Amino acid sequence: MLTFVPLAGFFGAGKTTTLISAAVALQRSGRRVAAITSDQGLDLVDTQLARGAVDEVAEVAGGCFCRRFDELAALVADLAGSGRADVVLAEAVGSCCDLRGAVLSPLRQRFGRRIRIAPLTVLVDPARLAAFPDHARPCQRGGPCAQLRSLFRCQLAEADVLALNKTELLGPQRTAELVGRLAAAYPAAVQPYSALTGDGLDALLARVVPSRRGIGKHHALDTAARQTVPLIEEESCDQCCALGGKLAGMNQSFQVHAIDASFDAVAWGGAALRYLSDWCARSGILLGHAKVTVRTASGMAKLSVTEPGVVPRADRTAAGPVGLGAATLNVRAACQPAALGAAVSNAVRAADTVAGTVTSAAAHVPFEAECPASCCVPLER
């Protein structure tokens, strides 16, 4: 039987790194793993990364799972019918909420006992808890930060499992403190782990993926049982949906040419992301994520940043200097699309100056991220 594992969470929570780390661990244990990535735009960095580690990778592009449910269901049907996978890890868009009502329930209705729906796992970045300190309380209607906090709260409230990621940045005492805060605020099980180091990953997988011998005690958490939690209040996600005009996205591909003999792919990607990070900090703009891959004959460089004013992190480095590279940049930020488009153009010029390159881009237009317009998510204080 195919197990469908939904991975959700706000931008920058580490969903793709978790998906890849989980897939590698499951494949080593003998599981046949597929991954499904998603995004409102095209040219997904996440898909490129997943294809380097997972045997079977598909994507739902141009919309979230909610908007493109039939496409998602067709991919699941193909995997379930072919037997190519017994676990599918599905990464939702960072602006998605109400996955339970808009995606998981329809999947359960369509496939019945032909697939198993794993507990809804929502990844949590400690930096977002700090950015939204009152996330557990209802949010007054207001500006983009209030709308983003409302979205963040919706996501955490519907989780079966809250996976506190990036514990390598916290230490044991701070990790325990945040686990306690999440457990007190939400009814979900809370599991700390690090997708980067793998610490706690096995415990997380034990909660959401059944063993070959049957469903383990952690997996006994029934996703349907979550619906029986008494509702203290209901909050319409109109606030989350209003986010569409505030959260801009841009996915763009580039050809990067060295002016002289060669250029450093990491230097080019780092300069582009550093410009965007600093621009967000100067402008008071919340950065969802900015990530870039540069594919070269020497290998792939991948860098990312999820906080304004922070130095980008090099997750993968190409083997050496090259004359030509193919770059893909994905950015989400709480601003108008036109402002993000201008910032990306400036970031590429800054990267060319630093790396000694000339970059040509495909004609892509920044877009507005959107949430399902009809979702209504139960929340608990």
PAFILUM-965220 format. One record per atom (N, C-alpha, C, O, CB): y, x negated, z negated. Coordinates in pm, whole numbers, plus 50000, padded with zeros to 5 digits. Atoms other than C-alpha are relative to their C-alpha. Glycine has a CB too. Example, Ala and Ser with C-alpha at 12.3 -4.5 7.8 and 13.67 -1.06 7.14 Angstrom:
BEGIN
498814991150000495504877049220501204991050000501184980649934500035009949875498815008250006498944863349286501095007749927502205002649910500464995950142
end
This chain:
BEGIN
498804991650000500005000050000501254991250000501304981049932500005009549878498755007349994503504988050083500885003549880501085015349849500745003150131499044998050109505864983449787501394997150050501674986150099499664991149878498615001249958509534989049868500834996349878500915004049783500525013250067499255005250115511734968249634501495000250034501944991750111499534985649962498574999649971515434978349643500784990549910500654990949788500545014249984499135009250071517884950949544501445003950029501865004050145499724985250041498624995549984521464962549486500904991849910500444983149836500145015149969499045006950085524614950249318501274996950075501304996850198499404987349945498685002549944528254942049374499994987050080499114978650065501064999349888499865012249921529394915449619500004987749909500634987649803501285000550084500025012450074528674880349499499004999349886498994989649811501324997449947500964999850111525874890149260498824990650023498074987749930499485014149978501125008949970523404867149436498805007350057497665003250034499594992649876501124992049947521324893249619499174992250102497944992550098500525012850063500745007349897520434871249915499224988349940498064986149977500954994850108500725010950065519554841149698498815005349922497744999249922500944992249906501114993950072517434863949481498915004550095497735002250070500495011849917500994995549902515744879349783499174988450050497944989350057500705007050118500735011449946514834845249922499124993549893497964990449919500994989650057500805006150107513694830849588498815008849964497715003749943500874997749874501094990850032511624861949515498965000050111497765000050084500535014249979500944999949888510104861849863499134987450000497924988250021500755001050133500775012550003509084825349836498975000349888497824996349909500954987949981500944999350113507504831149493498865009650030497705006550000500735004549873501044990349968505624861849614499074994950110497864996950103500625013350043500835005649893504434844549932499054989249946497914988249990500884994250111500875010450059503104815549726498855006149921497795000049907500824990849909501064993450076501104840349519499045007750091498105014050042500605009449897500904993549906499484854049835500485013450052499765020050128498695001849937499494987249951501654884449897500564998350141501074987650177501075005649905499414999749866502714893750250501375006749986501455018649957499075007850104498654995550035506484897250222500855002050125500834993850217500684990049905498974997649899509094912550450501335001849930501385006049814499645012450088498654998250053512844913150398500815008550097500705007050218500694986549975499064992249920515414938350519501384997849942501645000949826499625015250000498625002050040519074928650502500875011050061500445018150152500514986050043499134989449948522034951650564501464996049984501814987849899499745013449929498565002550008525784951050624500725009950089500145015450183500334985450042499224991349915528574972050768500374993450132500695000350229501255004449929499645007249878529274945151026498794993850066497654996350027501014989449969501035007649930527294923251264500114985449958500944981949874500135001650155499975014450030526594885651250499834997549851500754992849784501324993850049500265000950143524984885150906499534986049961498524981150012498965010249958500455012550060524804852250718498685002049927497804993549934501074994449905501204997350081522154868250495498744999750086497724994150045500135013549930501174999649913519784874350786499614986050046498434982750050500265008950122500295013749960520094838450906499284992449890498314985349916501304992750038500625007150112519224825350561498595005049974497684997149951500835001649875501324994450028516314849250509498974995650102497824993050068500075015249997500955003949896514744839950841499494985849984498454982150040500645001450136500485013550026514474804150722498974999249891498384988649870501144991349966500905000650115512294813950425498955011049997497915009349933500805000649875500884988450010510624847750479499275002050132499865000550239500805012749962500814998749879507804854550724500485011150092500475009550214498565002549962499634988249922509084888650837501385004649955501565008549840498955011549983498634996350034512814896650848500555009850103500425007950224500904987449993499314990449915514674926650985501355002949938501584999849821499175013150018498694996850054518234938850946500455013850044500115018650152501034989550043499304987649967520164971250935501474996450003502124995249899499695011749894498625004649984523554961251075500885011650048500395021450104500074988350099499064989749957526664981651143500095011849907500645022249944499625004850134499954989050096526265003150832499054997449885498134989449897499685013250067500865001550117524675005950489498715008050019498575015450117500745004649873501264992549993521185019850422500245015150002499515022550068499104996349883499714985650006522745053750345500415005250137499925015650182501105002849898499484995749870524565056150677498964998550110498965006250206501244992150036501005002749896521645042350878498595001649942497714993249960500184985650057501284997750067518785057550685498855000650100497784995050074500065012949920501094998749903516725066050994499564986350051498374984150073500435008850119500355013549956516875029851108499214992749891498224985949921501274992050035500745005950111515765018050764498595005949993497624998549979500745002349868501304993450010512955043850756499074995650113497864994350092500185015250003500845004549888511735032751099499454986049974498304983250007500815000050132500495013450035511504996550979498915000749894497904993749904501174991349950501004998450105509605007350668498715005750057497625001150022500545009149888501184993949938507245028950875499214989750080497984989550075500415011750090500675010449921506494999751107499274990249909498134986449938501024992550088500635009450091505764976350816498815006349928497774999949910501014995049897501104993250070503635002150634498825002450093497665001350051500495013449942501084997049906501665010750946499304987750054498114988350083500535007950112500575012049939501114975551076499204991549903498324984049944501094991750060500665008450098499954959750752500514985749998499914977149934498544999950026499485013649997502104929050822500574995949864500704984049835501074998650108499445003050132503584931750472499445009649897499135021149930501555000850002500334990850109502564945950136501145001149900501085009049806498734995449928498774998950079506004939949978501184998750095501224989550176500064989249887498765001349925509374946350138501164999549902501355008649821500165011750103498805001850082512514933449967501195004650083501464999050189500174985149952498924993949923515494954250079501334997849929501535002649817499755015150021498715003650058519014941250013501085009850045501415010350164500394985650038498964990349969521684968249997501364993350013501584982349961500045010949893498635004749987525324963550092500675000149862500385008849780500805008750101499365001250130527534953049801500905011549961501265012749844500784987849996499174988350031529644984749827499195012849991499775023749985501095001550104500854988150005526655008449812499805004749856499634996649764498644997250065500444993950125526035032249526499255012950037499195016850153501215002949903500854988349979523865063249482498824997050091498435005350173500815011450057501205003349924520915045049635498845009149962497995012350045499614985449978501084991350045518655066949426499985013250080498945017450128500155003049849499944987249932519865099249587500044998950151499465007250221501185007649954499775000949856520825087049933498934992250074498804993650196501334993850026500995008449932517975062650004498605001549940497655004450012500434985449994501335000650060515115061549753499315013649999498135014650032500094994749859500614986649998514535099049717499595004150141498485009150159500955010349942500444996849864514545104550096498804991750046497934996950116501154998050096501175008149964512125075450140498745005649935497695006549998500204985449958501164994450070509825090449878499545013150066498355015650079500355002549852500354987449935509985124350049499354997750136498425004950173501245008750017500535002449865509295109850394498624993649998497764997250078500964991350078501255007849995506455086250305498975004249896497795000849910500324985549981500954995650100504875102249999499264988449938499874978749893499025009650061500825010350064501995081349870499674988350092498914979450054498725006149951500275011249908501975058350173500754987449958500354976449996500385003950142499305011750053504495035550001500285002049853500275013349803501314997350078499614999550141505415027249643501464995449990501834984950043499054991049911498615003750022509065026949545500124992849867499854998649761500935012550004499855007950122509714999349293501275004249926502145010649985500054984950033498774997050075512325003149017501244994550070501224983450123499904994449858498735004349939515885001149146500584988649917500954990549801501005011950009499525012050069517024966149054501424997050046501664994550164499084988050027498595002849971520784960449034500344986549938500224984549818500935011249944499675013550044521894924249013501424999849944502325006649994499874989950117498715000750069524784915448782500464985549995499734976749949499905005949857499355013150009527104885548816500824999549872501685008249853500894997250126499205000750123528504874648477501504999750026502285004849945499614987749921498575000649969531854867948645500575013950022501745016349993500254991350123499514986449979532094904748741500145007449866501055015549849499065007850094499854994150133531504915248381501314995749937501965003549867498824996149910498735004950053534474893548290501185006150075502225009050016500064984750008498914994449919536574907148579500225014849971501345019849981499714998050148499934985750031535774943248484499565002149855498485007449833499115008450099500454999850140535674941448101499725013949948498935015449854501024993449913500214986350048535814979348058499115007950095499265020150108501345007249983500824993549897533174986748323499185011649946498855020750021499094989950063500884989650055531125008648085500735012849968500105022849934499324994949876499224988050032533975033448033500485006750127500704999950228501194996549909499494993149882535155060348274501344994250043502134989649960500145015049973498835006549944537895048248503501035010450043500695020250109499614991250118498934991349955541245065048556500284997050147500154985650192501294998149915499665002149860542235070448917501214990850009502184992249934500265013450072498905009449990544475042649029499844991050119499364995250224500104991749874499985009449890544725011849242498634994650035497624999249982500914988749968501275005249952542044991349414499134994049892497914995149898500254989750105500825005850106540954973049098499285011049923498125009449886500864991649904500654988850068540275006548929498875005650085497815009150033501035011049968501044994849912538325018149231498804990650005497664995150005500555002150141501095009649999536294986149240499235000449869498004999449869500544986050025500684999050130535544989048869499155012549995498055012349939501015000149884500774987849997534405024748924498734998250083497665002950044500855011450057501175002949918532085013149201499004991549923497804994349922500414992850130500855008950079530734985348979499265007949893498065005849871500834988849936500594991850105530105010448702498935009350056497875010949997501095008149929500994991349936528325034548938498714992450028497614997550005500575005850132501185007949966525995006849050499174996949877497954998449879500414987150069500745003650121525064995748699499365012249936498275011449880500914993149900500494988150069524625031348574498745005850062497965012349993501075010549998501184994049937521975041048829498794990850001497744994550054500345004050142501085009849994519815010148778498825003949911499005009849805500514986349960501195000250086516245010448648499904986649927499524985949810498725002650082500015013550055516494972848592501344993550031501754993050147498814991550057498805008049983519714953448538499604985349991499154980749886501095003649895500415013949993519064917648647501234991149986502014989750080499254997050132498855008550027521624894348488499754986250061498954978350010500274998849846500225012249922521844865648737500924988749953501824990849871500225002850150499165011850021523354830648722500024995549855501054990849805501425002750046500055004250140522194823348369500134984949984500424980049875498705004549937499835014650008522304786148454501464996449969501754985249927499564993450131498585002450029526094789648415500385004149859501515001649816500865007450100499644993650126525914806548075499534992749876500294991249780499465013749998500625005050122523594789547828499345011349923499685023049945501034993049912500804989750070521204807847591500835009649917500565021649918499014993449912499244991250089523794821447347500815010250079500805022150046500934991749911499194990849920526114836347608499105009650077499455021350093500904992250097500934991149931523134850147801499545011249909499545022849948498784992150052500454989950096521834867847492501115010149969500845022049953499544993349871498884991150027525294882047425500205010250112500405022050086501284991949979499804991049888525644896547774498835009650018499025021250054500224992050128501174991049995522094910347770500195011349899499915022949929498694992049971499784989750102522964928447447501075009950039500925021950016500384993549870498944990949957526174942647590499515009650107499825021550103501194992150053500524991449893524404955847900499015010149945499025021849984499354991650110501004991050058521544970447697500665011249919500165022449916499034992149912499304990050080524024988547470500765010050087500965021550047500964993349904499164991649916526045002547761499225008650098499705019150139500964991550075500744993249895523315013548003498545001949959498024994149879500094992250133501394997250040519805028547976498954991450069497774992550037499705014350025500965007949925518195003648214499404988749916499984984549815500674994250124500535012550055515904975048118500884988650049501384989050162498504997850042499145011449964517844942048120499164987450004498454984249908501194998549899500775012349984516314909948251500914988750044501464989150154498865002050102499225011749958518194876648253499164990650086497954989450065500564992449878500735009449913517264851348521501024991850078502214994650075499025007650096499175007949909518624825348761499304999250134498214993450145500274985749942500575000949865517974829349132500064985750051499254981850135500745009350096499835013749952519154793449181498934990749944498344983050019501384994849962500985009050062516844775848932498615006149990497634998849974500474996149862501284993250014514074802048918499655003849858498645010449835498924991450055500274996650140514284805048539500085015249980501105021350012500994992749906500044985750024513264840548444499635008450120499495020650109501315004449950500314992449878512414850248803498635006649991498485018150034500074990950122501334994050013508724855848727500035012449912499365022349941499014989849943499894988450088509634879348443500665011750073500275023250054500814996449874499354989449922511934898748676499025006150099498945018350112501224994550074500964994949902509234901548943498905008249931498405017949988499384988450080501014992450073506764913348680500465014249970499655023349958499654992949869499474986750027509064942748611500005009050123499905021250111501414998949946499754991649882509434954148970498914999750105498835008850187501274995850062501035001049896506464942749179498635000949934498324993049845500124986750080501344998650060502924954649096499114988350037499244982450145499345013150044500975010449970500154929149073498935005750090498835017850108499394994249872501094995549913497184930449306498995008749925498315016949985499294987950062500994992750078495094944649021500505013649955499775021249892499594992049879499464987250041497364974148966501414998549949502004987849963499135006449893498645000450048500674982448811500014994549859499354999849769500645014150005499925006150131501524960048519500845008449906501445018449945500574986150010499304991950100503114972248199501505001050029502125011250001499794994149861498584999349967506614963148318500225010150113501175017950110500544986250040499824991249886506124981748644499735014549964500045023650042499084995850113500264986250041505045012348450501285008149984501245020349968499235000249869498734992949998508745020748441500065008350127500225002850236501204990149992500044991149886508645050948670501415003050048502265007149969499275013149965498674997749948511655054048898500385014649992501575017849985500114995250143499684985850012511395091848878500395003649858501175012949835498815008650044499714996950140511545090948498501464997849967501995004049875499144991449908498585002950024515085077148516500855012850013501915013749952500504989350098499244987949978516215111748629500005009049876500805018349867499435007650117500094991550118515235126448291500924995549888501005002149784498595000449951499055004550101517815106148097501105010449985501705014350085500594986150037498954990050017520255131147942501324995250055501724983850033500155003649853498735003749939523525131248130501125003149904501305014549862500205007450134498854997950086526555126147913501205004550082502025012450036500334987249923498934995749911528905129948205499594997650143498664989950170501324992649968500165003049859529005131048582501354996150054502355002850028499405012150077498755004549939531635112048772499804999650150498924992650199500434986149945500075000649855532195118349138500374986250047501254979849990500905010550064499685013249947532235086749341501095000850105501174992350193498754993450059498834999749911535345098149527500804987249984501354981850081500885012249970499265012450024536955068049361499374988450073500074980050130500074997149851500695010749928534315045349506500225001550148500414991650219498495000149969499854997849857534665061649846501404996850046501614992350159499655014450034498635003649965538425057049838500144985050018501124980350076500975004849894500025014549984537565020149823500064995950145500554985150177498764994349936500105003749860537035021050199501284994450057501244985050135499595011750079498755004949947540735016350272500524987749928501554982349969501015010749994499515011150082541074988450014499154987550015499664976350002500045004149856500895011449990538044966150065499784996850147499185004750221498655002749928500125003949860538194947550395498814990850017498444983449926501294993250049501115008849967535304930050563500234993550134500884999250221498685007649999499955006749871535044905050842498794991050016498534982449932501304991850015501115008749960531994889451005500364994150136500645001550230498645007950006499605006249874532764864351277499184987450027498834980049936501494996649999500735011949956530934837651475500934990850076501854995350144498785003950086499145010249940532464805251601499154989050064498014986650024500954994049895500525012649950531674775151813500964989149954502164989749980499855000150157499185010750058532914743651640499694987050075498554982450076499734998449847500165012149920533474712751857500764988449935501914990149893500505002350146499325011950053534284677751730501034995050101500754994650221498984988849968498985005849912537504663151872499574986050043499724982250159501384999549930500535013349967536004628451854498485001150018498005010650079500364989449889501455000349977532314619851842499265010449917498275016149963499464986349971500774991450089531264641251547500905005849891502045001449872498834992449937499304994350115532324662651251498985003249891497785003749916500805012750040500834996950115530974671150906499995015249980501025021049949500504992749873500114985450009529704707250894500375005049861501005015549848498595004550036499684995950136530004709050515501504999449976502075008249911499264991149898498555001250016533614696850529500725011650070501695017050017500504986550056499384988949927534484723250791499845013249922500815020349900499375001450141500254987650074532844751850598500715000349867501245010649826498525001949979499345000550130534234740150265501495002250012502085009049927499734986749934498564998349982537794738450398500355014450033501345019749984500514990750110499754986049965537574773250549499915009049877500795017349855499015004850108500164991650118536274788850228501034996849893501485005849823498604998449943498995003550101538684769550007501345006550034502055011149945500154984649991498764993149962541594783250207499945014749959500905019949902500264998750153500134985850034540294818850162500025002249850500645011749802498725005750060500024998950145539614813549792501414998449942501825006249856499064989449940498645002350049543114799649733500955011250043501845015149968500534986550050499174988949952544704827049946499825012349912500795019049878499665003450146500254988750090543044853649731500664997749865501255006949808498485002249981499395003150129544224836049415501525001550006502135007449916499634985849955498544999049986547824833149539500475014450015501545018149965500474991850119499604986449967547894869249656499545010349897499855022149910499465003750135500524990650099546184884549352498965009350056498895020950015501125007949942501004991849932543334897249570498624997249942498224985649928500024997250153501375001650046539854903349434499124995950118499115002650221499475013149934500915004949897537344883549639498605004949971498025001649868500044984650009501394995750015533994900549688499064988450024498284984649937499685011550095500705012449969532444870949863500564994250128501145001350211498475002350012499755006949874533094845350133498874990150016498654981749930501424992950003501115009249978530134827250281499944996250147500285004150235498665006349956500025005349864529634805950588498754991750020498324984349931501274991750028501065009149957526754789750768500514992650123501254998150205498665007750032499725007949880527154761751023498664994250046498104985249982501074988549972501285004549946524034756651233500244988650100501044989950193499225011850068499825011849915523764722551396498634994350037497604998649986500884989349929501245006849962521184700251560499414992249884498234988849886500254990750117500485007450117520944682051226499555009049886499095004049783501094990849951500384990750105520244713451024501105010149975502065011150052499684992549872499044989550033522164741550859500764996549872500184992149773499305013549984499185000650120525054739550617500355014249959500655022650044501304991550023499634986850049525714769850396500834998349874500434991349781498755008849974499115000650115528594774150152500435014049963500415023150046501234991150030499604986750046529824803149942500994998849885501054988749816498785008249957499104998950114532504813749695500175014949971500285022950063501384993150028499914985850038532794846349499501135002849903501265014149854498715004449938498874998050090535884841149283501244993550058501164982650114499694994249860498765005949950539524835149378500324987049928500134985949807501165009849985499575012550059540774799849322498904990449960499174980149899500805003049883501155008250039537304785349278499554991550119499624996050234498825008949949500495008949895535924755849476498695005550056497805008949978499814985649946501244995049942533224767249722498804991249962498934979249939500125000750153501235007150033529644757749646499184997750126498995007050205499175007849895500865003249887527484740149905498565002949961497964995649882500174985250044501374996150031524104757649890498994992550086497884989650041499825014950019500845008149911522654738750187500914990450076502044993950109499175008950099499205009949928523874707450362499254995450125498054992750120500344987949909500605005049876523254697050721499674985149983500234978449897500965002250120500515013650017521514663650771501054989250028501024978749964498814997850091499055010349968524454644850924501085004850093501075016450135499314988250059498924996349910527564644551143499485004150138498484998750186500994988450015500434994749871527284663551472501235002450088502375002350040499195013249983498924997449907529344670651780500295014650020501395018350061499714993850129499874985649973528764708251799499295007949891498215004149847499435003550139500624991250098528034735951551500305014550031501325017750093500474996549859499804985549987527644773751550500205005649860499275005349779498785007050073499664995250134529364789051248500035015149996500405021750094501364994349956499904985650026529104824051103500665001749864500224996049765498595007050004499224997950121531604835850843499985014849963500295023350046501464995150018499964986450053531264867350628500935000249880500784992149789498565005049961499034999150109534134877850397500195014549961500265023350047501344993650040499614986950052534804908050174501084997749895500914989649804498765007749938498885001850092538124911049990500755013149986500785021250079500944988850047499294987650029540204938549831501424999450055502384997249982500035002749847498715000449933543014939450085499915008450127498865014250156500424985350033500024993049873543974955550412499284991450106499384979150102501435003450045500735007749898541804945450713500864990450079500444979250108499325009450094499135008849921544754931250909500344987349923500404976549981501285007450040499695011750082545644908250619498824990549994499004978349999500415004249858501195008550003542074895650600499814993050135499464981250139498755008249965500145006149869541964889650975500944988150018500544977850071500275010150108499055011149991545104868250956499584988449911499714976849950501415004749960500435010550091543734849150657498824992250057498764979950043499625005949864501155006949939540484841250840500484990850111500004979550123498985010250055499465008649894542434828051139500644987549941500444976549993501025007750085499385011550066544454805650907498964990849938499124978649938500995004649894501065008050061541294794350730499304991350104498964979850076498985009049931500645007849894539734783251058500914988650045500434977550069499645009150120499075010749964542864763751149500004989049893500054977149925501425005550020500055009950108542774746950807498724991750008498754979649987500095007049864501275007149988539104738050858500034990150116499514979050105498855009950017499915009049885539824723151201500844987649966500514976650009500615007350120499155011350040542584701451051499234990249913499334978149932501255005049926500755008650092540304688350777498854992850070498644980950049499465008249883501235005449942537194683050989500214993150134499304986550183498995011050016499775006049870538824671351314499245007250109498505001050186499614985549997500764991749907537494699851523500925009550076502085011450042498925007949926499394988949928538454726351774499015011449997497855009750034500394996050147500914988750020536994760851707500395011650090501565015350100500015004449853499814987949920536584790051943499215011349936498115009149883499564997850149500614988750071535744824651813499705011450095500415013550193500915004949887500254987449933534124856051943501045010249953501585008949843498555005149972498974990050034536474886051944499435010349905498815020049948500555006950128500434990550102535674903751618501215005849930502244999149917499054993349898498904993150067537874928651438499625002549855498515007049829500355013450072500314996750140538074931551058499835014949983500455022950053501104994849907500334985850018536724964450928500175003949855500374995549768498575003050048499914994750135536894986650623498605003049949497865010350015500895012649995501284996550063533854987650394500085014349951501165019349917499674990349882500004986150043532785022550300498775003049918497734996749934500085009350121501104994950079530595040450050499625013850052500415019950125500365000549849500344986449961528695073150107501035009849948501425009049831498615003849949498914991050039531255101050101499545011449911500385018249852500655005650123500474988150071529015126549929499264996949872498705005949809499135008050088500835003250116527435107149644500635004949871501855005349858499774985049993499554996050133527665119649288499004994149902497864998749895500105015849986500925008250077526155095449039500055003349853501145003649796500284985450021500004997850144525055103348683500304987249925499734976749953498665005649956499625011750078526635079748434499805002649851499995013849803501454996250027500124999150147525945072948068500954990049938501154979149990498534997349952499155009650071528335057247822499114989949928499614980849861500945007349897
end
